[in-house]
Each structure stands twice: as C-alpha cells, then as structure tokens.
Amino acid sequence: MNNDHVSINRGVWNDDAANWVAVGKRLWSLATPEWGNWGIPDEDLNLLPKNMADMDAIELGCGTGYVSGWMARRGARVTGVDISGEQLATARALAAEHGADITFIEGNAEATGLPDAAFDFAVSEYGASIWCPPDKWLQEAWRLLRPGGRLVFLGNHPLSLICSPVDGSPANRTLHRPYNGMWGADWTKVEFEPTGVCFNLTISSWMDLFTETGFDIAKYQELYAPEWASGTRAAIPADWAKYYPVEQVWHLKRQG
Ligand SMILES: C[S@@+](CC[C@H](N)C(=O)[O-])C[C@H]1O[C@@H](n2cnc3c(N)ncnc32)[C@H](O)[C@@H]1O
C-alpha cells in the first residue's frame, strides 16, 4: 500500500476536477437523487432520509457537492468536506447557482478537525468511502456523529475489485486478485486510465471494523447495473455488472 495516499489523491482530483464539472451540473439539477455509476434512483435504495429538517449532515469527500445539495434540499444543515480545492470550487459555484446554503471545507475526511458529536447524519458516495483507509475515516465519522447518528456510504463492491485486471483495463469474469487480505489498490502506475490509491476490504473485514469502531449495521445493499444499461462505466462493463454486484452500500448506526 502506498502510504502517501492523501497527497496523491489530492493531486489526482485537483488535476481531474475540470472533467467532473458537467457531471456535477447534471446531478445537482436532478429532481430526485440517483446513486452510483449506474444512476440507481433513490426511491429504490433510500440512502437519504426523506425529511432531513433540523438534521446536521456531513458529506465526507463531497466532490462537486451534489449529494450535499440533495440533503440541503431535504432540509438539512449541511457541511461538505473535500481534500481537493478544485473540486470544492465547482461545488461552491453549483451551490450558489442552486441557492443552496452549504458549508464547504477543504480538508482530509480522515481528520476533519470538526467538533465531536456535531452531526446526525454522515454520507459518502465514492468519497472517503473509497479514497481513505477504512479504519481512519470510519473512526472520524464515528467521532463526528452523535450517539444514534447514521452513516451511509457507497463504494465499489469487493467482487468488482477482484475481477479488475491489475493493468487497469475493464473488469471481466476472471479472478485477478486475492480476496484474502484485500486492502484496496494502487492505480497510480497502471497502463489504462491511471488514477489514485483506493481502499476496500473483504465483507467480513468491513463488518469486523464496524463492530470495533462502534457501529451497528442497519442494512447492506449490493447494487447491480439496471437492465437498460450498456457500455462500460468506471472500468466495469454493464454485462458484468448486471450479473455480479458492482457497488455496495452500508447503512450504519453509531452506538452509544
Ligand atoms: C468521485 S468524487 C466523490 C464525490 C461525488 N459523490 C462524486 O461522485 O463526484 C471523490 C472525491 O473524494 C475526494 N477525496 C479523496 N480523498 C479524500 C480525503 N482524504 N478527504 C476528503 N476528500 C477526499 C476527492 O477530492 C474527490 O473530490
């Protein structure tokens, strides 16, 4: 594992931010949220509480901030944290365009510096959920949440990582990596579409970590590509993702 993941990932996202403006614009404009690479409607998944009035909510690794925007629209007081100043510039511009009053903070989701027990709800969609070591950011999310507070996060399913070739080319039906000992992957030097350092665990390791950190599991969802899907998104072909779980969502409750 590359230990300099924070500065590497900051650089990757600052350099790539311009390529995410159009996606951010589209997602900010949606009438109802859609999740993950295949845009699964929130009515099918229920990742966000329908009514967030009077809730303090935080997004860890908010990128262009559309999830923060959806939560603000549901009535929450929202803070979005991201390590990339360039991504936050887009988030701030889109929030202004949509009249959303959101506090965006440039910082590391593994150590935000925000006060203890300040939030009722925390969320991450492909943010801290994949770009930060799970033990570090889960501990931080636990600290930020009030007792009984909820954490919902979406990221790659471990099976999609196992089936992804080590050169970065699209996933297929071969096992390319061991499941035992999974920690994530360093994509910085791969031949196809190099990016940063990502993290993932085996399902039982995630569950052990939740228990050690002080979270109860409320729900676990495995996501597939919808029937209409075609082509390849984020290096996973639709024809793979219709048959194998491509993404996972954990719904957790802070103990205490
Ligand atoms: C794919 S975006 C996720 C946001 C949004 N849901 C999206 O899909 O565009 C990933 C974001 O995670 C941020 N990120 C990576 N490492 C981070 C860290 N250690 N702390 C905070 N944000 C981080 C990146 O800067 C990037 O904006």
The ligand as an SDF file (V2000), in Angstrom:
LIG
                    3D

 27 29  0  0  0  0  0  0  0  0999 V2000
  -15.7480   10.6730   -7.0840 C   0  0  0  0  0  0  0  0  0  0  0  0
  -15.6280   12.0790   -6.0210 S   0  0  0  0  0  0  0  0  0  0  0  0
  -16.9270   11.7250   -4.8710 C   0  0  0  0  0  0  0  0  0  0  0  0
  -17.8710   12.8300   -4.7640 C   0  0  0  0  0  0  0  0  0  0  0  0
  -19.1270   12.6720   -5.5370 C   0  0  0  0  0  0  0  0  0  0  0  0
  -20.0580   11.7870   -4.8900 N   0  0  0  0  0  0  0  0  0  0  0  0
  -18.8510   12.2130   -6.9320 C   0  0  0  0  0  0  0  0  0  0  0  0
  -19.1200   11.0330   -7.2250 O   0  0  0  0  0  0  0  0  0  0  0  0
  -18.3940   13.0390   -7.7310 O   0  0  0  0  0  0  0  0  0  0  0  0
  -14.2390   11.6900   -4.9870 C   0  0  0  0  0  0  0  0  0  0  0  0
  -13.8590   12.8570   -4.0910 C   0  0  0  0  0  0  0  0  0  0  0  0
  -13.1800   12.3630   -2.9440 O   0  0  0  0  0  0  0  0  0  0  0  0
  -12.2450   13.3600   -2.5780 C   0  0  0  0  0  0  0  0  0  0  0  0
  -11.2310   12.8270   -1.6730 N   0  0  0  0  0  0  0  0  0  0  0  0
  -10.2450   11.9430   -1.9160 C   0  0  0  0  0  0  0  0  0  0  0  0
   -9.5210   11.7290   -0.8030 N   0  0  0  0  0  0  0  0  0  0  0  0
  -10.0640   12.4980    0.1660 C   0  0  0  0  0  0  0  0  0  0  0  0
   -9.7520   12.7180    1.5430 C   0  0  0  0  0  0  0  0  0  0  0  0
   -8.7210   12.0860    2.1350 N   0  0  0  0  0  0  0  0  0  0  0  0
  -10.5160   13.5810    2.2300 N   0  0  0  0  0  0  0  0  0  0  0  0
  -11.5500   14.2410    1.6420 C   0  0  0  0  0  0  0  0  0  0  0  0
  -11.8900   14.0660    0.3480 N   0  0  0  0  0  0  0  0  0  0  0  0
  -11.1610   13.2080   -0.3720 C   0  0  0  0  0  0  0  0  0  0  0  0
  -11.6760   13.8090   -3.9020 C   0  0  0  0  0  0  0  0  0  0  0  0
  -11.0210   15.0560   -3.8240 O   0  0  0  0  0  0  0  0  0  0  0  0
  -12.9240   13.8340   -4.7830 C   0  0  0  0  0  0  0  0  0  0  0  0
  -13.4940   15.1100   -4.8510 O   0  0  0  0  0  0  0  0  0  0  0  0
  1  2  1  0
  2  3  1  0
  2 10  1  0
  3  4  1  0
  4  5  1  0
  5  6  1  0
  5  7  1  0
  7  8  2  0
  7  9  1  0
 10 11  1  0
 11 12  1  0
 11 26  1  0
 12 13  1  0
 13 14  1  0
 13 24  1  0
 14 15  1  0
 14 23  1  0
 15 16  2  0
 16 17  1  0
 17 18  1  0
 17 23  2  0
 18 19  1  0
 18 20  2  0
 20 21  1  0
 21 22  2  0
 22 23  1  0
 24 25  1  0
 24 26  1  0
 26 27  1  0
M  CHG  2   2   1   9  -1
M  END
$$$$
